[in-house]
Structure formats: structure tokens, C-alpha cells
């Protein structure tokens, strides 16, 4: 099979070469045709210019003699090249000397000056009085300029034409050379080389959080710096390291830090840059990439978004991509084939580990899998400190509060928060970034800009205030619920109001059943209050109900938090083949009914918890609503002052 694939790859490469040769011949023919046309234009131009110079309209010498005898001539000027006479002639007689026209006559051939020749033609009785008086004829001769003398030389004219022709030829040959070089370099790698002395060099000091992942990459750097020490111990250099994690958590940033710390050549390429429309080009670029790396060894290759070429081969129905598979095969061979590939380490990044080919993930290819996780509260504060470099902050700024209000934010999200804060500070003409500006930027990143100018009726404001107060009240009473940080009834995007909570007591990486039930109860808070106070519900709680239902389904189907026991249930998958739809359900209809029953039971428990709290503490609900309608925003301290008597003791 491998031999057949290699033969097919060679055949595809030959086809690509033939196409490139055809393109090259076609471009040469086009350029030669352009040269011939330009040369023809130059020749035609010179021919017609000669015709124009010889066809100039002149008067006869006899006419000039007649004007001289009638004393109608005031001035005679011989041209610089001696070929023409420019004569100022009175149109009538001496009385009308203000009416003059200039007539061109051919020069008189033979020896002697023009005046002598004209005198001889007129005779003794009609001799001309040459001079500068009123009754005399002025005679003058214009001098030739340097360029006029040069243009008369036929050798100079030929030289200029040849120079123009050569200049055009050189220009077109250069263009042709560029086309040919592009054609020949089509299969070359598009990798970018990072130098050690780069101005924008990033080190691990610029990367906060994920200490375990950084430690793994530190070992890679140490391999590159001290390869002999590891060889003496019998340790082999890892062939590849796969960075896995959600978007925005810093995979590419860590790779850049490796480039800054390693003091070794670092080649960067994106997975999508390998695949082109021509079959065989991707494999050629992989070969060229590793060839460059071997020349610069010890060297690091970083392939970003490797899932673009590393997807499982033969997966899907009718979605095979022969070019992508050939590229993947070449990567597999280069990383761990017959030829040794020492001192070249491949780092790759992806957020789709599930679609990668198994051959790519085995030891010897990607020996290590480094998981880059979302930062916890402590790491978020460290990331915020890194991104505040170069920004003007108020002296009383508290990044801990910002970290507490941003559970689930990635490093990229936090960078965006600080950037939005800087923009907002400039817009508000503030000299520094304050705590209030930072809080506003968090809300803008999460939900969009505030719609303060939006007209909201008093009834809608009251409904929103009660809805948000319901969430906040349930969250304040339940000890396992996330604590309220801020309540607002100022609309943002599609939300009429919002309640911010923090991850007090730890992030939500691991959630117990009691904590999840508390979260479902908080989500039901707004729905129950609307039903209790107004007698009916609005469309506002729709997103809350959706999240509560999804959480209950996860408790039953993924986490085993139900009476069905410690078992998980796969998701229903639907495939469309042509016009037919085929469903893949991995369990029976009885099981589906049991799952629905357990989900409803969990939702009912959460509903009853929230309902009991709201009915018991309705007076505090009214207090929260009164303050919200008055101030529109309640910060943490203001909210705790209202509900401190019913909050759980810590």
C-alpha cells in the first residue's frame, strides 16, 4: 500500500511539474511577443517622424526675391541648421508696416553668405540695404543648441533607440525571471523564521498561568541547550509536543515564548499553508520545511492549527481529501521515519484533538501532550498584571476584583477587557484607568455596550428589577451558589438587565451535585418572581430556562447525578445521506423516558428551592427592587448591606 501511495505521489508531482513547464513556456512566448511589438512601434515612430520632417510646406525663392524688390521685407533669419530662411514680410506696401506675416523659404545652396546670394539674384539696381535702421533689412542667424546638434547625429539617434530597446528587454526579462522563480518555488515551505534578536521577542515572563505546561516546555528548551547531557544519560529528545486547549488560552503565545527562550532557530508555519489546489504541493512543502530545519539544527518547528492537515484519514462519507492525506503522510514520515531526525523538535497546537489521526498522536511522533487550560482566579490576576504593562492605571486599582468577576475568561478575553478599558478611558477623557472603567469593560466584553439612551417604560423597568432581584436573592441565601457581585437594570444588547456572580471559593472545574442544584435554583429565581408578583411570565427568563435544562441534562447524562446510577449516555447523532436522515441513538426508548423523568425531577427540586426562598424573604426582595429602581446599579457592598441578615454565616 505504501509503495502504491509513493508511486501515486511521484506521478502527481510529475503532473505538477508539467503544468508549471507549460505555464513557463506560455509566459516566455507572451513576453517575446511584447518585445517584438514594442520594437515595431519604435521603428514605425522613427519612420513617420522622418516623413514629417521632409514634408514641411515652404515657399519658392522667386517669391522671396519679389518681396525684396517691393521692399516688403523687414527681417531675414537663417535657421540653426542652415536649411530654412524665416522672413518677416509686409502684406501690402510701406504704408501698412504694422501688418506683418512670417514666411518660411528654403535656403539658397552654393558658396557664400545669404546676403551675397540674394544681392546677386536682385542685381545692381535692387541691392538690399542690410543693417539695423528703419529703411534697412535686418539679417540674423539662430545658433544651434547642444541637443539640436546631438539630434542631428544619426549615430546618436541609433544609440538612443538601441538603449530604449535594451531597457525594455531588461525590464521584461526581470518580470519573466520573477514568474519563473515563483513557479519553481511553488513547492517551497512558507515557514517564517524567528531570530533570537527580534525586537518583539516574547519570553515565559510574558506568559502567566499554566505553570505545568510551561515546565514541560522548559524541558524542551533544556534539550536544545544541553543535548549532550541527555544523550549521556540515555535519554532521547522528544520528537514532538502537542499543545491542546480551548481557543484563547495561550497555545500560540507559549510557542512564541519557546522561540524567545530557546536561542535556537524557530520555524513557524500554519497547518493551512501546506494544502494548495495542486496535488503533491503540500507534501513537497513538508519536505522542504524539515530540510530547512535539519540545516539549522538544533531547531524548533511550530505548526499552528495542525488539525487543518492532521485529521483522521478515511473519516467521513465522501469527504476524503487526497492532497491533505498525502501531506499528513509526509509529516508522519518526517517526524518518525527511516531517516533520523535528531535535534529537530516539532511543537503543534490544536483545539480539535478529537479529530487528529491516531498515527500522529503515538509516541515517536508527538511524545508529549501538554494541556493548556483556562486560568483560575489566581492565574487570571497574574494574566491581568502582564497585560497592564504600558497602561496607565489608577493607584487604587484592584485587579483581584476584576479576576473574581471574570470566571471562565481566557487569556485572550482578559487582554480584550484591558484593551476595552484603555479605549473607554480615552473616550471618557480620563487620565488613568479606574476600577469603574474596568468593571464597565468586563460587562461590555460579556454583553455588549450599555444602552442608556434606550427608552424603557416604567413597567418594563419594574419587571426587570424584580427579575434580577429574584436571581440575586436566591444566590445570596444559598451557601453553595456563586456570590452576587453586581446587579444592573440598564439594558445591554438583548438583555434588559443582568446579575454578575463570582467564583468565590474556587473555579467551576469540579462541581458537586449540591452546587449544580443551587445554580439551577438561582436560574429559576427570575421566573418564579415574575410569576409570583405579576401573575404571569415574560420572555425574559427564556435563556435562564434553557441553561437550567441543559445543566439538568448534563447531571443525568454525563455526571451520573441521578437515580439512574453511575452511567453516562451518549448524545443522539443525526446523519443526512442524500435526502434520507438516519438517527444514531445509542440507547432504547425506555431509557430516553427514564432520562426525561430524572431531568424533570432535578428541575423540580431546583424550582421548589428557589420558590421557598423567595416566599420566605419577600420583604428583602422588595428592598432590593426599591434600591434598583432608584440607583439602577447595585454594587457588591450595597447589595450585601441589604441582605446581610439572611446571608449564610461563614
matplotlib code that plots the C-alpha trace (Angstrom):
import matplotlib.pyplot as plt

x = [0.0, 2.8, 4.6, 1.5, 1.0, 4.6, 4.2, 1.0, 2.7, 5.5, 3.0, 1.2, 4.5, 5.3, 1.9, 2.5, 6.0, 4.4, 1.8, 4.5, 6.6, 3.5, 3.0, 6.7, 6.6, 3.4, 4.9, 8.1, 6.0, 3.9, 7.0, 8.8, 5.6, 5.5, 9.2, 8.6, 5.6, 7.5, 10.4, 7.9, 6.4, 9.8, 10.7, 7.4, 7.7, 11.1, 9.9, 6.9, 9.0, 11.4, 8.4, 7.1, 10.4, 10.7, 7.1, 7.2, 5.4, 7.7, 7.5, 9.7, 12.8, 11.4, 8.6, 11.2, 13.0, 9.7, 9.1, 12.6, 12.2, 8.9, 10.7, 8.3, 10.9, 11.9, 14.0, 15.6, 16.7, 18.7, 17.7, 20.2, 20.7, 21.0, 18.1, 15.5, 15.0, 12.4, 11.3, 9.1, 7.1, 4.7, 1.5, 0.9, 3.3, 5.5, 2.4, 1.0, 4.1, 2.1, 0.8, 3.5, 3.5, 6.4, 7.1, 9.4, 11.7, 14.3, 17.9, 19.9, 22.5, 26.1, 29.0, 28.9, 26.6, 22.8, 23.1, 25.6, 23.5, 20.3, 22.2, 23.4, 19.9, 18.5, 21.1, 22.7, 19.6, 17.8, 20.5, 19.4, 20.5, 21.5, 21.6, 19.5, 17.9, 14.3, 14.8, 17.2, 16.6, 17.8, 19.7, 20.3, 21.2, 20.0, 22.6, 22.2, 21.6, 23.6, 20.5, 19.9, 23.4, 23.1, 19.8, 21.3, 23.8, 22.5, 24.8, 23.3, 19.7, 20.6, 22.2, 19.1, 16.8, 19.1, 19.2, 15.4, 15.1, 17.6, 15.9, 12.5, 14.1, 15.8, 12.6, 10.6, 13.3, 13.3, 9.5, 9.9, 12.5, 10.2, 7.4, 9.8, 11.1, 7.6, 6.8, 9.9, 9.4, 5.7, 6.6, 8.8, 7.8, 6.1, 7.6, 8.7, 12.0, 12.1, 15.5, 16.9, 17.5, 13.9, 12.6, 9.2, 10.7, 8.4, 9.7, 8.0, 7.9, 5.2, 3.2, 1.1, -0.6, -0.4, 2.8, 2.8, 2.6, 5.4, 7.5, 7.1, 8.2, 11.1, 12.4, 12.2, 14.4, 16.8, 17.0, 18.1, 20.6, 22.2, 21.7, 24.9, 23.8, 20.7, 22.5, 24.9, 22.0, 20.5, 17.5, 16.1, 15.0, 11.2, 10.1, 7.0, 4.9, 1.2, -0.4, -4.1, -6.7, -9.6, -9.1, -7.6, -5.8, -2.3, -1.1, 0.5, 1.8, 3.6, 5.1, 6.4, 7.9, 9.7, 11.1, 12.3, 13.8, 15.4, 18.0, 17.7, 16.2, 12.4, 10.3, 6.6, 4.0, 0.2, -1.4, -3.5, -0.4, 0.6, -2.5, -2.9, -5.1, -2.2, -1.8, 1.6, 2.5, 1.6, 4.0, 6.7, 6.4, 6.6, 9.8, 11.2, 10.3, 12.1, 15.0, 15.4, 15.1, 17.8, 20.2, 19.6, 19.5, 19.1, 15.8, 12.2, 9.2, 5.9, 2.8, -0.3, -3.8, -2.3, -5.9, -6.0, -3.8, -3.8, -7.4, -8.0, -7.6, -10.6, -13.1, -16.4, -18.6, -17.4, -15.3, -11.8, -9.1, -6.3, -4.0, -4.4, -3.8, -0.6, 0.6, -0.2, 1.7, 4.7, 4.5, 4.4, 7.4, 9.4, 8.7, 9.5, 10.5, 13.6, 15.8, 17.0, 15.6, 17.6, 17.7, 14.5, 11.6, 8.0, 5.5, 2.0, -1.2, -4.8, -8.2, -9.6, -7.7, -10.6, -10.2, -6.5, -5.2, -4.1, -0.8, 0.1, -0.6, 1.5, 4.9, 7.7, 5.7, 4.0, 5.6, 4.0, 0.6, 0.5, -2.9, -3.3, -6.2, -8.4, -6.9, -8.3, -8.8, -5.2, -3.9, -6.4, -5.0, -1.4, -2.5, -4.1, -0.8, 1.0, -1.4, -1.4, 2.2, 2.2, -1.3, -1.9, -3.8, -5.2, -3.3, -6.3, -6.8, -7.8, -7.1, -8.3, -11.9, -11.6, -10.2, -13.1, -15.7, -14.3, -14.8, -14.3, -12.4, -9.4, -6.2, -7.3, -10.6, -8.7, -6.4, -9.5, -11.0, -8.0, -7.8, -11.5, -10.8, -8.0, -10.3, -13.1, -10.7, -9.7, -13.3, -14.3, -11.2, -9.8, -6.1, -6.0, -7.9, -10.1, -11.9, -15.3, -13.9, -12.5, -15.9, -17.6, -15.2, -16.0, -19.7, -19.1, -17.0, -19.6, -22.8, -22.0, -22.3, -24.9, -28.0, -28.5, -30.3, -32.8, -36.4, -37.7, -41.2, -41.6, -43.5, -40.6, -38.1, -40.1, -40.3, -36.6, -35.8, -37.9, -36.5, -32.8, -33.7, -35.1, -31.7, -29.7, -31.9, -31.7, -28.0, -27.4, -29.3, -27.9, -24.4, -23.3, -24.4, -22.0, -22.0, -23.5, -21.0, -23.3, -26.9, -28.0, -31.2, -29.5, -30.2, -27.2, -27.6, -30.7, -30.7, -32.9, -30.7, -28.1, -26.6, -22.9, -21.6, -18.1, -16.4, -15.9, -14.4, -12.8, -13.5, -16.1, -13.8, -15.3, -18.9, -20.7, -24.4, -25.4, -23.6, -25.3, -28.7, -28.0, -27.2, -30.4, -32.4, -30.7, -31.6, -35.3, -35.3, -36.3, -39.0, -40.6, -40.6, -42.3, -45.0, -45.4, -45.5, -47.1, -49.2, -47.6, -44.1, -42.5, -40.0, -37.1, -36.5, -36.1, -32.3, -32.4, -34.7, -32.5, -29.4, -31.2, -32.5, -29.0, -27.4, -30.0, -29.4, -25.7, -26.2, -28.2, -26.4, -22.8, -22.2, -24.3, -26.0, -29.4, -31.3, -30.3, -26.9, -23.3, -23.8, -23.3, -25.4, -24.1, -25.6, -28.1, -26.4, -28.1, -26.6, -28.0, -27.4, -28.8, -32.5, -32.7, -32.0, -30.6, -30.6, -28.0, -29.5, -27.2, -30.0, -33.6, -36.8, -37.4, -34.0, -35.0, -38.2, -36.2, -33.7, -36.6, -38.1, -34.8, -34.2, -37.7, -37.2, -34.0, -35.6, -38.5, -36.1, -34.4, -37.7, -39.0, -35.8, -36.0, -39.7, -39.3, -36.6, -38.5, -41.7, -39.9, -37.8, -40.2, -39.6, -35.9, -36.9, -38.9, -36.0, -33.6, -36.2, -36.6, -32.9, -32.5, -35.3, -33.7, -30.0, -30.3, -27.0, -26.2, -22.5, -21.4, -21.2, -24.6, -26.3, -24.7, -25.8, -29.4, -29.3, -26.6, -29.1, -30.2, -26.8, -25.2, -22.6, -19.1]
y = [0.0, 2.4, 1.7, 2.4, 5.7, 6.7, 5.9, 8.0, 10.9, 10.8, 10.8, 13.7, 15.6, 15.0, 16.3, 19.5, 19.9, 19.5, 22.2, 24.5, 23.9, 24.8, 28.0, 28.9, 28.4, 30.4, 33.3, 33.3, 33.4, 36.3, 38.3, 37.7, 38.9, 42.1, 42.8, 42.4, 44.7, 47.4, 47.2, 47.6, 50.7, 52.3, 51.7, 53.0, 56.1, 56.9, 56.4, 58.6, 61.3, 61.4, 61.7, 64.6, 66.5, 66.1, 67.2, 70.7, 73.3, 76.1, 78.9, 79.4, 81.6, 83.6, 84.7, 85.9, 87.9, 89.5, 90.6, 92.1, 94.1, 95.6, 96.5, 94.4, 92.5, 93.8, 90.8, 87.6, 84.9, 81.8, 78.7, 77.0, 74.0, 76.3, 74.7, 77.4, 81.2, 82.8, 86.1, 88.8, 90.3, 93.3, 92.1, 95.3, 98.2, 100.5, 102.4, 99.3, 98.3, 97.2, 94.2, 91.5, 87.8, 85.3, 83.1, 80.1, 79.9, 77.2, 78.3, 79.1, 76.4, 77.2, 79.1, 82.5, 84.1, 84.5, 88.3, 87.9, 85.3, 87.5, 90.6, 88.6, 87.5, 91.0, 92.9, 96.3, 98.3, 96.4, 95.8, 95.4, 97.8, 95.3, 96.8, 97.8, 101.2, 101.8, 101.5, 98.6, 94.8, 93.0, 89.8, 87.3, 83.6, 81.5, 79.3, 75.6, 74.2, 71.3, 69.0, 70.1, 69.2, 65.9, 65.1, 65.7, 62.9, 59.7, 57.6, 59.2, 58.5, 54.8, 54.6, 56.1, 53.6, 50.7, 51.9, 52.1, 48.7, 47.2, 48.9, 47.4, 44.0, 44.0, 45.0, 42.2, 39.6, 40.6, 40.2, 36.8, 35.8, 36.6, 34.5, 31.6, 31.8, 31.8, 28.8, 26.9, 27.9, 26.8, 23.7, 25.5, 25.9, 29.1, 28.8, 32.1, 32.1, 33.8, 35.2, 35.5, 39.2, 40.1, 43.3, 41.7, 38.7, 37.0, 35.0, 33.0, 36.1, 37.4, 34.2, 34.0, 30.8, 27.2, 26.6, 22.8, 23.4, 25.9, 23.4, 20.8, 23.4, 24.4, 20.8, 21.2, 24.3, 22.5, 19.6, 22.2, 23.9, 20.7, 17.8, 16.0, 15.8, 13.9, 11.6, 10.6, 9.7, 7.6, 9.9, 10.6, 14.0, 14.1, 14.3, 16.4, 18.2, 18.8, 21.8, 21.2, 23.6, 25.9, 28.9, 32.0, 30.1, 30.8, 27.9, 30.1, 32.5, 29.7, 28.6, 32.2, 32.1, 28.9, 30.8, 33.6, 31.4, 28.7, 30.8, 28.4, 28.8, 28.7, 28.0, 28.9, 27.7, 27.3, 24.0, 25.5, 26.8, 23.3, 22.5, 24.0, 23.3, 21.3, 17.7, 17.0, 20.5, 20.0, 17.0, 19.0, 21.9, 19.5, 18.0, 21.5, 22.6, 19.7, 20.1, 23.7, 22.6, 20.0, 22.5, 24.8, 22.0, 22.2, 23.8, 24.0, 23.8, 25.2, 24.1, 26.1, 24.6, 21.3, 19.8, 21.5, 18.7, 16.2, 15.0, 11.2, 9.6, 8.0, 9.6, 10.8, 9.9, 11.2, 13.9, 12.4, 14.8, 13.0, 16.1, 16.6, 12.9, 13.0, 16.0, 14.2, 11.0, 13.2, 14.7, 11.3, 10.1, 13.2, 13.0, 9.3, 7.5, 5.6, 8.8, 10.1, 13.4, 14.4, 17.9, 18.9, 19.3, 19.8, 21.8, 21.8, 23.5, 22.5, 22.9, 19.9, 17.0, 14.6, 14.8, 14.2, 11.0, 8.3, 7.8, 11.4, 11.0, 7.9, 8.1, 8.8, 11.5, 13.6, 12.2, 14.7, 16.2, 19.4, 20.7, 24.5, 25.1, 28.1, 30.2, 30.1, 33.2, 33.5, 32.9, 35.5, 38.1, 37.2, 37.5, 40.9, 42.1, 41.0, 42.9, 46.1, 46.8, 50.1, 51.1, 53.9, 52.6, 54.4, 53.9, 52.2, 49.8, 46.3, 43.5, 40.9, 42.1, 42.0, 38.5, 37.5, 38.9, 37.0, 33.3, 31.3, 34.1, 33.0, 35.0, 36.5, 37.6, 39.3, 41.1, 42.3, 43.6, 45.7, 47.0, 48.0, 49.7, 51.7, 52.7, 53.7, 55.8, 57.8, 58.2, 59.5, 61.9, 60.1, 60.3, 56.8, 53.6, 53.3, 50.4, 51.6, 51.7, 48.1, 46.9, 48.5, 46.9, 43.5, 44.0, 45.3, 42.3, 39.9, 41.5, 44.5, 48.2, 49.6, 51.0, 54.0, 56.0, 53.2, 54.2, 51.7, 52.0, 52.2, 48.9, 47.2, 48.7, 47.3, 43.8, 43.8, 44.9, 42.1, 39.5, 40.4, 40.7, 37.2, 35.8, 37.8, 36.9, 33.1, 33.4, 35.4, 32.8, 29.5, 28.9, 26.8, 29.3, 31.7, 35.1, 38.2, 40.9, 43.4, 43.9, 46.2, 47.0, 49.1, 47.2, 45.7, 44.0, 41.7, 41.7, 44.1, 43.6, 41.3, 39.9, 39.3, 36.5, 35.4, 32.1, 32.6, 29.5, 28.3, 27.9, 25.6, 22.9, 20.5, 21.0, 18.9, 17.9, 20.4, 23.2, 22.4, 22.2, 25.6, 27.1, 25.7, 27.3, 30.7, 30.4, 29.8, 32.9, 35.4, 33.1, 32.5, 36.2, 37.2, 34.6, 35.5, 39.3, 39.8, 36.6, 35.7, 35.3, 37.3, 36.2, 37.4, 34.0, 32.1, 31.9, 31.0, 28.1, 26.9, 26.9, 25.2, 22.4, 21.9, 21.7, 19.1, 17.0, 17.0, 15.9, 12.9, 12.0, 12.9, 13.0, 10.2, 12.6, 10.8, 7.7, 6.0, 5.3, 5.8, 5.6, 8.1, 8.3, 9.4, 12.1, 11.5, 11.9, 12.6, 11.9, 13.0, 10.8, 12.3, 13.0, 10.4, 11.2, 8.5, 8.8, 7.0, 6.6, 4.5, 3.6, 2.4, 4.4, 3.2, 4.8, 8.0, 8.2, 7.5, 10.2, 12.7, 11.7, 12.3, 15.6, 16.8, 15.7, 17.7, 20.8, 20.5, 20.3, 23.5, 25.2, 24.4, 25.5, 28.9, 29.3, 28.6, 31.2, 33.9, 33.4, 33.4, 36.5, 38.6, 41.7, 41.6, 41.1, 44.4, 46.2, 45.1, 46.2, 49.6, 50.3, 49.1, 51.3, 54.3, 53.6, 51.3, 49.6, 47.9, 47.0, 44.2, 46.4, 47.9, 44.6, 42.9, 45.8, 45.0, 41.2, 40.7, 39.4, 36.4, 35.6, 32.3, 32.7, 32.0]
z = [0.0, 1.0, -2.3, -4.3, -2.4, -3.1, -6.8, -6.9, -5.1, -7.7, -10.6, -9.1, -8.7, -12.3, -13.3, -11.3, -13.0, -16.5, -15.6, -14.4, -17.6, -19.7, -17.8, -18.2, -22.0, -22.3, -20.3, -22.4, -25.7, -24.4, -23.3, -26.7, -28.5, -26.4, -27.2, -31.0, -30.8, -28.9, -31.3, -34.2, -32.5, -32.1, -35.8, -37.0, -34.9, -36.2, -39.8, -39.5, -37.8, -40.8, -43.1, -41.1, -41.2, -45.0, -45.8, -44.3, -46.6, -47.9, -50.4, -53.5, -53.6, -56.6, -54.3, -51.8, -54.5, -55.5, -51.9, -51.6, -54.8, -53.5, -50.2, -48.2, -46.2, -42.7, -41.3, -42.6, -40.1, -41.1, -39.1, -36.8, -39.1, -42.2, -44.0, -43.9, -44.0, -41.8, -43.4, -41.9, -44.9, -45.1, -46.5, -48.7, -49.1, -46.9, -45.7, -43.9, -42.0, -38.9, -40.8, -41.0, -41.7, -41.3, -44.3, -44.5, -47.5, -48.4, -48.0, -51.2, -52.0, -53.0, -51.6, -49.8, -47.3, -47.7, -48.2, -51.1, -52.8, -52.6, -53.9, -56.9, -57.6, -57.4, -59.5, -59.0, -59.1, -56.3, -53.9, -50.3, -47.6, -44.9, -41.4, -38.4, -39.5, -40.2, -44.0, -43.7, -43.7, -40.5, -41.1, -38.3, -37.8, -34.8, -33.0, -32.7, -29.2, -27.8, -28.0, -31.6, -32.6, -30.8, -32.5, -36.0, -35.4, -36.9, -34.7, -31.6, -32.8, -33.4, -29.9, -28.2, -30.0, -29.0, -25.4, -25.2, -26.7, -24.2, -21.2, -22.2, -22.8, -19.4, -17.6, -19.3, -18.6, -14.9, -14.8, -16.6, -14.0, -11.2, -12.7, -13.3, -9.7, -8.3, -10.4, -9.3, -5.6, -5.6, -3.6, -1.1, 2.5, 3.6, 7.1, 8.8, 10.7, 14.1, 15.0, 18.5, 18.3, 17.4, 18.9, 19.7, 21.4, 23.9, 26.9, 29.6, 31.8, 29.4, 29.9, 33.1, 34.4, 33.2, 35.2, 34.5, 30.7, 31.0, 32.8, 30.0, 27.5, 29.7, 29.4, 25.6, 25.8, 28.0, 25.5, 22.8, 25.1, 26.6, 24.2, 25.2, 28.9, 27.9, 25.5, 28.2, 30.4, 27.6, 27.2, 23.7, 22.6, 22.3, 18.6, 19.2, 21.7, 21.1, 22.8, 23.4, 24.8, 24.1, 21.9, 23.6, 26.4, 25.1, 23.0, 20.3, 23.0, 24.7, 21.4, 20.9, 24.3, 23.4, 20.4, 22.7, 25.3, 23.2, 21.5, 18.6, 15.1, 15.3, 12.2, 12.3, 9.9, 9.9, 9.0, 6.3, 4.4, 3.3, 1.3, -2.2, -5.3, -6.9, -5.8, -4.2, -3.3, 0.4, 0.7, -1.1, 1.4, 4.3, 2.9, 2.3, 5.9, 7.5, 5.1, 6.3, 10.0, 9.6, 8.1, 11.1, 13.8, 16.7, 15.6, 16.6, 14.2, 15.3, 13.3, 14.4, 13.9, 12.9, 12.6, 9.2, 7.8, 10.7, 10.6, 10.7, 7.3, 5.6, 8.0, 6.9, 3.9, 0.6, 2.3, 1.6, 0.6, -1.2, -1.1, 2.6, 3.3, 1.3, 3.3, 6.5, 5.4, 4.7, 8.2, 9.7, 7.7, 8.5, 12.2, 12.7, 9.5, 8.4, 8.3, 11.7, 12.7, 15.7, 17.2, 15.4, 17.7, 16.4, 18.5, 17.3, 18.6, 18.2, 19.8, 18.0, 19.5, 18.8, 15.0, 14.8, 13.2, 15.7, 13.9, 14.6, 18.4, 19.0, 20.9, 18.5, 16.7, 19.4, 22.5, 24.9, 25.1, 27.0, 28.0, 28.2, 30.5, 31.2, 34.0, 37.6, 39.6, 40.8, 37.3, 35.9, 38.3, 37.0, 33.4, 34.1, 35.6, 32.5, 30.2, 32.3, 31.2, 29.3, 30.5, 32.9, 36.0, 39.0, 42.2, 43.9, 41.1, 42.3, 39.8, 42.3, 42.0, 38.2, 38.4, 40.7, 38.2, 35.2, 35.8, 32.6, 30.8, 28.7, 28.5, 25.2, 26.8, 29.7, 27.2, 25.4, 28.7, 29.4, 25.9, 26.0, 29.4, 27.8, 24.9, 27.3, 29.4, 26.3, 25.3, 28.7, 28.8, 31.8, 32.6, 34.1, 34.0, 37.1, 38.8, 37.4, 33.9, 34.3, 35.6, 32.6, 30.2, 31.6, 31.0, 27.5, 26.6, 28.0, 26.9, 24.6, 25.3, 27.6, 26.0, 28.3, 25.6, 25.0, 26.0, 28.6, 30.1, 33.9, 33.8, 32.0, 34.4, 37.3, 35.7, 35.0, 38.6, 40.1, 37.7, 38.6, 42.3, 42.2, 40.9, 43.4, 46.4, 45.8, 45.2, 48.4, 50.6, 49.2, 50.6, 47.5, 44.9, 43.3, 45.1, 43.6, 42.6, 40.8, 39.8, 37.0, 35.2, 32.4, 29.2, 27.2, 23.9, 24.1, 27.9, 29.9, 33.0, 34.4, 37.6, 37.9, 40.1, 41.2, 41.6, 45.3, 46.9, 43.6, 39.9, 38.5, 37.1, 39.6, 40.6, 43.2, 42.9, 45.6, 43.8, 40.5, 42.1, 43.7, 40.3, 38.8, 41.7, 41.1, 37.4, 38.3, 40.6, 37.9, 36.5, 39.9, 40.9, 37.7, 38.2, 41.9, 41.5, 38.1, 37.9, 34.5, 33.0, 30.2, 27.5, 29.8, 31.6, 28.3, 28.4, 32.2, 31.5, 28.7, 30.8, 33.7, 31.4, 29.9, 33.3, 34.5, 31.3, 32.0, 35.6, 34.4, 31.1, 31.8, 35.5, 36.9, 39.4, 39.3, 40.4, 37.1, 38.7, 37.7, 34.0, 31.1, 28.0, 24.6, 22.6, 19.8, 16.5, 13.2, 9.8, 6.4, 3.5, 0.3, 1.1, 3.9, 7.5, 9.7, 13.5, 15.7, 19.1, 21.4, 23.9, 24.0, 24.2, 27.8, 28.7, 27.0, 29.1, 32.3, 31.4, 30.8, 34.1, 36.0, 34.3, 35.2, 38.8, 39.1, 37.6, 40.0, 43.0, 41.9, 41.3, 44.8, 46.5, 44.7, 45.3, 49.1, 49.5, 47.6, 49.5, 52.8, 52.2, 50.1, 52.2, 51.2, 47.6, 47.7, 49.3, 46.5, 43.9, 45.5, 45.5, 41.9, 40.6, 42.4, 41.5, 38.5, 39.6, 42.9, 43.6, 45.9, 49.1, 48.5, 47.9, 50.9, 53.2, 52.2, 52.6, 55.3, 57.8, 55.7, 54.1, 55.4, 58.2, 57.1]

ax = plt.figure().add_subplot(projection="3d")
ax.plot(x, y, z, "-o")
ax.set_aspect("equal")
plt.show()
